[in-house]
């Protein structure tokens, strides 16, 4: 936004907010229980009884979508192969670390995180392909 790159700013919003909404819809549709009995969430020493579903992992989905966007931006910004490769490795490491931490902490089954990674890749690819068409339709309607 600081560089007035409105296309990529809107693309980021579409990918992230759409991914969050997509995750919510999938959680409601599947309503898979978490590995441990975790029906309440503790916030500031207060226990809230809120249903929290496991499938797909929201943290993993958000991390994958953000890292895929960073990979996309780094492919546009970095001309040198080494710098680009370092950014790719960092993003992939973050994805693996977040997915593994959700399993190791006992919040998700392995299938929850594998599905979250897969769904996020499909969602990002879908947005990457269709976003230019949507922008073009909006431009035509404004004219």
N, C-alpha and C positions, 0 to 999 in steps of 0.2 A: 504493500500500500504506500510505503514511503517513496518508492520509485514510480508510483502511479501505474503499476502493472496491474490494471484492473482485471484483465482476463485471468491471470493466475491467482489473484486475490479472490475472485468469485469462484474459481475452480476449487481452491482450498476450502472455502465455505461450503460449497456443494458436496465435496467429498467427505468432509468431516461431519457436518450436521446430518447429511444423508446417511452416513455410516452409523451415527448414533441412533437415528430413527430406525434404521434397518435392524440394528441390534435389538432395540426395544421390541419391535414387532416380532422378531424371532424368539426372544425370551418369552413373550406372552403366548406365542403360538405353541412352543414346545413345553414350557413350564417344567423343566427338568430340575429336580431337587439337587442341592449341592452335596458333595461327598460327606460332609459332616452335618450334624443337626445345627444349622445356622439360620434360624428363622427370625432372629432379632439382630439389629445393628446397633452398636453402642456409639453414641455421639455425645461428647462432653459429659461422660459419666451417666448418661441417661440411656436406657435401653428402649429402642423403638421396635415394635413388632411390625416389620415391613417384610412382605415376601420378597426374597431375593433368589432369583433363578440362576442356574449354572450355565445353561447352553444358549448361545455361544458365549465365550469369555469376552466381556465388554472391554476390560483393560487391554487384552491382547488385540482385539479388533481396532481399538483406537491407536494403539502403538503401531500396528502394521500400516494402517491408513496414513498416519503421520509420517512414518519412515518411508513409505512408498512415495509420498509427496516430496519429501526431502531428496530422495533418489532422483525423482523426476526433475526437480529444480536444479540439483547439482549437475545433471546431465546437460541442462541448458546453460548453466553459468560457468562451469569449470571446463576449460579447453584442454588442460593438461591431463593426460591419462592417469598419472600417479595420484594427483589430488582427487580426481573423480573416483578412483578406485578406493582410496582411503575413506571417502565419504560413504561409499557403498558398503564397505566392510563395517564401519561404525554403525550404520543403520541396520544391517543384518544382525550384528551382534546385539543391538538393543532389542530387536524383535525376538531373538532366541532367548535373551535374558528375561524379558517380560513373560513370555509364554512359559518358560521353565519355572519362574518364580510363582506363578499362579498355581501350578501343579504342586510344587514343593511346599508351599504354604497350606495346601489342603483345601483351597477354595474351589478348585475345578478338577474334573477328570481330564486325563490326557486328550480324550476325544473332543472336549470342549475347546481346548486351545488349538488343536489341529483344525477343527472346523472354523474357528475364528480366523485363523491365518488364511485358510482357503477362501472363505467368504469375503474377507477383506481384499484379497487379490482380485477376485472376480468383480467386486464392487468398484475398486479403483480402475480396473481395466474398462468396465462398462462406462464409468464417468469419463475416462480419458477419451474413449471413442465417441460418445454421444454428446459431450458438452459443447463442442464446436457447432454442432447442428442446432442445439437448443439456443445458443447465443445468436446464431444466424436468424432463427425464427423470431426471436425477440426484437432484433434489429429491424427486420422487415415489418413487423407490426407497428413499430414506432414511426416508420417512414410514411 
